[in-house]
Amino acid sequence: AGYTFEATPQLPLHAAVGPGFETPTFNELGYRSDGQAGLALDLSAARSRNIEVGSKWHAQNGTQLDVSVFRAVTDDELAVASNTNGRSTYRNIGRTRRQGVELQYQQPLAEQWELQLAWTWLQAQVRSPYLTSNNVVAAGSRLPGVPRQQAFARLQWSPADWQWALEATASSDTVVN
């Protein structure tokens, strides 16, 4: 469910809340954790509850600024249970949480030029401890593969029917296990 409120014609505010789910992929189903042949059909879909609030300001000259704050709490998150000789098995773990802020700025610079900037700060954490490859992953640990910050910049030139762009991305450190 979502709601948008027009504070002014240039400043709509929005809020959304809703559930979500993510089914296991074929890679996650590929190997059973007990080493037997067949698919890992004991994996459940991860289920989440999501909330977001924000605003999307835009000026007459085309300048835009979007700001969003969000939180997603997931139960039965899918995670690596073991990885031996390139063979990964997966399991459902307890609860995880992702929360953060996203900013996006868009500015026309001239008739055929535009600048776009974006930044995300994300705290992605395990909320329930679990066991993987005989190691305990403690509550409060960062989720692997998720950088805490990401930034994006794009300078676009659009003469006639063509578009040319120079883009740059940056990410902060990312835990891997």
Sequence and secondary structure as in RCSB ss.txt:
>XXXX:A:sequence
AGYTFEATPQLPLHAAVGPGFETPTFNELGYRSDGQAGLALDLSAARSRNIEVGSKWHAQNGTQLDVSVFRAVTD
DELAVASNTNGRSTYRNIGRTRRQGVELQYQQPLAEQWELQLAWTWLQAQVRSPYLTSNNVVAAGSRLPGVPRQQ
AFARLQWSPADWQWALEATASSDTVVN
>XXXX:A:secstr
 EEEEEEETTEEEEEEEEEEEE   HHHHSS TTS SS  TT   EEEEEEEEEEEEE TTS EEEEEEEEEEEE
S EEEEEEETTEEEEEE S EEEEEEEEEEEEEEETTEEEEEEEEEEEEEESS EEETTEEE TT B TT  SEE
EEEEEEE  TT  EEEEEEEE      
